[in-house]
Amino acid sequence: MTVFLRLALSCAMLTGGLGAAQTAPAAQASHAMPAARVSAAPAARTPQDTAVAQASQGTAVAQAVRAPAAPCSAPYRIDRTLPNGARWQLCWEMRNIEGLTLTKVVYTPKGNRPVSVLRSAALAQIHVPYDSGSPRYHDIGALGSTAIPLLAADCPGGERREQSVCVTTRARGHAYLKSGYEEPSVSAQGSDLVVFAAFQVGWYTYLAEWAFSDDGAITPRVGATGSLAGSTTTAGHGWPIGVGSATFEESHSHNVFWRLDFDIQGKSGDVVEQYDFSGSRTAKRKLKRTTFTREAKALNRRTRWWRVVDRGVRNADGHPVSWELNNSDSSQYRGPAGEAFTRADVYVTGYRSCERLASVNPAPRCAGSVDRYVNGERLTDPVLWVNVGYHHVPRDEDADPMPTHWQGFRVTPRDVTAKNPH
């Protein structure tokens, strides 16, 4: 018999109190878990987890957590120079709540100065509502305790850090190819630094991956594999699986949220801008820029993108350095009133240490979901929350083991260097 766990309970065990999790008592923690896979030893507390526990006792911790920490030590430090000379430096930790978390991310283009990009980055929720209306899971709340020890074959050409995190490099295809007409063509192959971990949540295995490219781009994505949950339904909510048309595996969504705390050369000066291009069905297009001065919710639109810019940091051409975010590949799931956190594709909030998850947030004295974090506060240190949806309609090819399906987005450098850094 399978067992359903509730996120409120697991978060209470981590933080020493139910806190905000009490606001969503009906939230289910994970897919149905085979009994043999239920138990897992909890991961060690990190400073961030400790901060939440202290907050439940009324301790003022936000400033203490926010203060710059000493550089991380091995095996938590990653320092990799890619074949084209680009260098990435960052730290990793396995947090009880979010799982794999990256901090102090710095990019150094070949021949250029280092630029700090992210203070921290992590998954913030995997929300899995089924098409029939039930169940509706929130799969992140104790993710660190579900980390899977990786085999050497899981980390090809790389190294395993404390068995659960892979650090490797891989080819990403052409960095460029230019025909010179009467001159010889020139081309180069690109590469990525890849950091990932795997988590067993119910029947699903989630691969949390971060790719750091030699051109300065960052690609966060989640791969879902393992097994279908075996949730059967009627033809209107599923797809026939197996012989004939007697069994319909239920369709469902994977709504993945990431939390990105950008700090371009420090937290001061960072501003979030939205770009739109008007002129549909006309011969001209015109750029429109919207600067977010207060916390905001934003929706995907055709040709819409966002960037985090620091106008006090300039490249050799004198242009302000920024990182662009494009989230156009989402299925854009929109849930019922009780799931208002699904009603936007990007949220921009001011930094608060207790705002950790996009839904069923476990931190006490803090709102329970990202839509409620947006309350009109003026932005001085912005944090971006990115929502990417994928609608999984099962198929025969998903029969065990299920092929990995990926969803994510891309963060691209804009004017970080004055020319192609490759």
C-alpha positions in Angstrom: 0.0 0.0 0.0 1.4 3.4 -0.9 1.6 6.2 1.6 0.9 9.9 1.2 3.0 12.3 3.3 2.0 15.8 4.0 4.4 18.7 3.5 3.3 20.5 6.6 4.5 17.7 8.7 7.9 17.3 7.0 8.5 21.1 7.2 7.5 21.1 10.9 10.2 18.5 11.6 12.8 20.6 9.8 12.0 24.0 11.4 10.7 23.0 14.9 7.2 24.3 14.3 4.4 24.3 11.7 4.5 28.0 11.1 3.3 29.0 7.7 2.7 25.4 6.6 -0.4 25.4 8.8 -2.0 27.7 6.2 -2.2 24.9 3.7 -3.1 21.7 5.6 -4.4 19.9 2.5 -1.2 20.2 0.5 0.2 16.8 -0.3 3.9 16.4 -0.1 4.8 14.0 -2.8 3.6 11.5 -5.3 2.5 8.1 -3.9 5.7 6.6 -2.5 6.5 2.9 -2.7 6.8 1.7 0.9 10.4 0.6 0.3 11.4 4.2 -0.7 9.8 6.1 2.2 12.7 6.3 4.6 15.6 8.7 4.1 18.0 10.2 6.5 17.6 14.0 6.9 20.4 16.1 5.5 22.5 18.2 7.8 21.3 21.6 8.6 22.7 24.5 6.7 23.0 28.1 8.0 19.9 29.0 6.0 17.9 26.1 7.6 19.1 27.1 11.0 18.0 30.7 10.4 14.4 29.5 9.7 14.5 27.4 12.9 15.7 30.4 14.9 13.0 32.6 13.4 10.4 30.3 14.8 11.7 31.2 18.2 11.5 34.9 17.5 15.2 35.4 16.8 16.0 38.3 14.5 18.1 36.5 11.8 17.5 38.2 8.5 20.5 40.5 8.7 22.8 37.7 10.0 21.9 35.4 7.2 22.3 38.1 4.6 25.8 39.1 5.7 28.5 38.0 3.3 30.0 34.6 4.4 33.5 33.4 4.1 34.4 31.7 0.8 33.3 28.1 0.9 35.8 25.3 1.3 36.3 22.0 -0.5 34.3 19.9 -1.4 31.7 22.7 -1.6 33.7 25.1 -3.8 33.5 24.8 -7.6 36.2 26.6 -9.6 36.3 25.6 -13.3 38.0 27.1 -16.3 36.4 26.0 -19.5 38.4 25.3 -22.7 37.8 28.8 -24.1 39.3 30.4 -21.0 36.0 31.4 -19.3 36.0 30.7 -15.6 33.1 30.0 -13.3 33.4 30.0 -9.5 30.6 29.1 -7.1 29.6 27.2 -4.0 27.1 24.5 -3.5 25.2 23.1 -0.5 22.5 20.6 0.1 19.7 22.3 2.0 17.1 20.4 3.8 14.2 22.3 2.3 15.3 23.3 -1.3 17.9 20.6 -2.0 20.8 21.6 -4.2 21.5 25.3 -3.7 24.2 27.4 -5.4 25.7 30.5 -3.9 28.3 33.2 -4.6 28.3 32.6 -8.4 31.0 34.5 -10.3 31.7 34.6 -14.0 35.0 35.6 -15.5 35.0 35.9 -19.3 38.4 35.2 -21.0 40.6 38.3 -20.7 38.0 40.2 -18.6 37.4 40.9 -15.0 35.3 38.7 -12.7 31.6 39.6 -12.4 29.5 38.3 -9.6 26.1 37.2 -10.9 24.1 35.4 -8.2 24.1 35.4 -4.5 22.0 32.3 -4.4 19.9 30.1 -6.7 17.7 27.1 -6.0 14.5 25.3 -6.8 11.6 26.9 -5.0 8.8 24.4 -5.7 7.6 21.5 -8.0 3.8 21.8 -8.0 2.1 18.7 -9.6 -1.7 19.1 -10.0 -3.5 16.2 -11.8 -6.0 16.9 -14.5 -9.0 15.3 -12.7 -8.5 17.9 -9.9 -6.9 15.5 -7.4 -4.3 14.9 -6.2 -2.3 18.2 -6.2 1.2 17.7 -4.9 3.9 20.2 -3.7 7.0 18.1 -4.1 9.5 20.4 -2.4 9.6 21.0 1.3 12.2 18.4 2.4 14.0 17.9 -0.8 17.5 17.5 0.7 16.5 14.4 2.5 15.6 12.7 -0.8 18.9 13.2 -2.5 20.1 10.0 -4.3 23.7 8.8 -4.1 25.1 9.1 -7.7 27.0 6.3 -9.4 30.1 7.0 -11.5 28.0 6.4 -14.6 25.6 9.2 -13.5 28.5 11.7 -13.6 30.3 11.0 -16.9 33.7 12.6 -17.1 33.1 14.5 -13.8 33.5 14.2 -10.1 30.9 13.3 -7.4 30.9 15.7 -4.4 29.8 13.8 -1.2 28.2 11.3 -3.5 25.0 13.4 -4.2 26.3 16.2 -6.5 27.9 15.9 -9.9 30.3 18.5 -11.2 31.2 17.9 -14.9 31.7 19.6 -18.2 30.1 18.7 -21.5 30.0 20.0 -25.1 27.2 22.4 -26.0 27.7 22.4 -29.8 28.8 25.3 -32.0 29.7 28.5 -30.1 29.8 30.1 -33.6 30.4 29.3 -37.2 31.1 32.1 -39.7 31.6 31.8 -43.4 34.3 34.1 -44.7 33.2 33.8 -48.4 36.6 34.2 -50.0 38.3 33.7 -46.7 38.4 30.5 -44.6 35.4 29.8 -42.4 35.9 30.1 -38.7 34.1 28.1 -36.0 34.4 27.0 -32.4 32.7 24.5 -30.2 31.3 25.6 -26.9 31.2 23.9 -23.5 29.3 24.0 -20.2 30.1 23.5 -16.6 27.3 21.3 -15.3 26.2 20.9 -11.6 23.4 18.6 -10.8 21.8 16.3 -8.2 19.0 13.7 -8.3 16.1 13.4 -5.9 13.6 10.6 -5.4 10.1 12.0 -4.7 7.5 9.4 -4.7 7.6 7.5 -8.0 9.4 10.3 -9.7 13.1 11.0 -9.9 13.9 14.7 -10.4 17.2 15.8 -11.9 18.0 19.4 -10.7 20.6 20.7 -13.2 22.5 24.0 -13.6 24.6 24.6 -16.8 27.1 27.4 -16.8 28.2 28.1 -20.4 31.5 29.5 -21.6 29.7 32.5 -23.1 28.3 33.5 -19.7 24.8 32.0 -20.1 23.1 30.0 -17.3 20.5 27.3 -18.0 18.6 26.0 -15.0 16.4 23.0 -15.7 14.6 20.0 -14.1 14.4 16.6 -15.7 11.6 14.2 -14.5 12.2 10.5 -14.9 11.8 7.4 -12.8 8.3 5.9 -13.1 4.8 7.1 -13.8 2.8 7.4 -10.6 0.2 4.8 -11.7 -2.7 7.1 -11.2 -5.5 5.9 -13.4 -8.5 7.9 -14.6 -11.1 8.2 -17.3 -10.5 8.9 -20.9 -11.2 12.6 -20.5 -8.3 13.1 -18.1 -5.7 10.7 -19.3 -4.2 8.6 -22.1 -4.5 4.8 -22.7 -1.4 3.0 -21.4 -0.7 -0.7 -22.0 -2.6 -3.1 -24.1 -6.0 -1.9 -25.4 -7.9 1.1 -24.0 -8.9 -0.2 -20.6 -6.3 1.8 -18.5 -5.9 5.5 -18.7 -2.8 7.0 -17.0 -3.8 10.5 -15.7 -2.3 13.6 -17.3 -0.8 16.2 -14.9 1.3 19.3 -14.8 4.8 19.9 -13.5 5.0 23.5 -12.5 8.6 24.2 -11.5 9.6 27.4 -9.7 13.2 28.7 -9.3 14.3 31.4 -6.9 17.2 33.6 -8.2 18.8 36.2 -6.0 20.9 38.3 -8.5 23.7 40.3 -7.1 25.6 42.0 -10.0 28.8 43.1 -8.3 26.9 43.3 -5.0 23.3 43.8 -4.1 23.2 47.6 -4.5 22.2 49.0 -7.8 20.4 46.0 -9.2 17.2 46.9 -11.1 14.7 44.6 -12.9 13.4 45.8 -16.3 10.7 44.3 -18.6 11.0 44.7 -22.4 8.1 44.5 -24.8 8.0 45.2 -28.6 4.7 46.6 -29.9 3.6 46.6 -33.5 2.0 43.2 -34.2 0.6 43.0 -37.7 2.5 46.2 -38.7 5.8 46.7 -40.5 7.4 48.4 -37.5 8.2 47.4 -34.0 8.9 49.7 -31.1 10.7 48.9 -27.9 9.0 49.6 -24.6 10.9 49.4 -21.3 9.2 49.0 -17.9 11.3 49.4 -14.8 10.0 47.6 -11.7 10.4 50.0 -8.8 8.1 47.9 -6.6 7.4 44.2 -6.2 5.5 42.9 -9.2 4.0 39.9 -11.0 4.6 39.4 -14.7 3.2 37.3 -17.5 4.8 35.8 -20.5 4.1 37.6 -23.8 5.4 37.2 -27.3 8.7 39.0 -27.6 8.7 39.9 -23.9 11.7 39.4 -21.8 13.3 40.7 -18.6 16.7 41.6 -17.4 18.5 42.4 -14.1 20.8 45.4 -14.7 23.3 47.3 -12.6 24.0 50.7 -14.3 26.9 51.3 -12.1 28.8 48.3 -13.7 29.8 48.9 -17.3 31.6 46.9 -20.0 34.4 48.2 -22.2 31.9 50.0 -24.4 30.4 51.8 -21.5 27.1 49.8 -21.5 25.6 48.7 -18.3 26.0 45.0 -17.4 22.9 42.9 -17.2 21.6 39.3 -17.4 18.5 38.6 -19.5 15.8 36.1 -18.7 13.6 34.5 -21.3 10.8 32.2 -20.2 8.9 31.6 -23.4 8.8 27.7 -23.3 6.4 27.4 -20.4 3.0 25.8 -20.8 1.7 28.6 -18.5 -0.5 26.6 -16.2 -3.1 28.6 -14.3 -4.7 27.0 -11.3 -7.8 27.7 -9.2 -8.2 30.5 -6.7 -6.4 28.4 -4.0 -3.3 28.2 -6.2 -2.9 31.9 -7.0 0.9 31.4 -7.0 0.4 29.8 -10.5 -1.1 33.0 -11.9 2.2 34.6 -13.0 5.3 33.4 -14.9 7.8 35.8 -13.2 7.6 37.3 -9.7 9.9 40.1 -8.6 10.2 40.5 -4.8 12.4 42.3 -2.3 14.9 40.0 -0.5 13.6 38.4 2.6 15.4 35.4 4.2 12.1 33.7 5.1 10.7 33.7 1.6 12.1 30.4 0.5 9.4 28.5 -1.4 6.9 29.5 -4.0 4.1 27.5 -2.3 3.6 26.0 1.2 6.5 28.1 2.4 7.6 26.6 5.7 9.2 29.7 7.3 7.3 31.1 10.2 6.3 34.8 10.3 6.3 34.9 6.5 3.7 34.6 3.8 2.8 31.1 2.5 3.3 31.6 -1.2 5.1 33.8 -3.7 2.0 35.6 -4.9 1.6 36.9 -1.3 5.2 38.0 -1.1 4.3 40.7 -3.7 2.7 43.4 -1.5 3.9 46.7 -3.0 7.2 47.1 -1.2 9.8 49.2 -2.9 12.6 47.1 -4.6 16.1 47.7 -3.3 17.5 44.2 -3.5 15.3 42.2 -6.1 14.8 38.5 -6.2 13.3 36.8 -9.2 11.0 33.8 -9.1 10.6 32.0 -12.4 7.6 29.6 -13.1 8.0 27.1 -16.0 5.1 24.7 -16.6 5.1 21.4 -18.5 1.9 19.4 -19.2 2.7 15.7 -19.1 0.3 13.6 -21.1 1.5 10.0 -20.6 2.3 7.8 -23.6 3.3 4.2 -24.1 7.0 5.2 -24.3 6.8 6.3 -20.7 6.6 2.7 -19.6 9.2 1.9 -17.0 11.7 3.4 -16.7 10.3 6.7 -17.9 12.4 8.8 -20.3 13.5 12.1 -18.9 11.5 15.1 -19.9 13.1 18.5 -19.3 11.8 21.9 -18.5 13.7 25.1 -17.8 14.8 28.5 -19.1 17.9 30.5 -20.0 19.6 33.4 -18.4 21.8 35.2 -21.0 24.5 37.9 -20.5 23.7 41.2 -22.1 26.6 43.6 -22.5 28.7 41.8 -20.0 31.6 41.9 -22.5 32.1 44.3 -25.4 32.3 41.5 -28.0 31.9 37.7 -28.3 33.8 36.3 -25.3 34.5 33.0 -26.9 
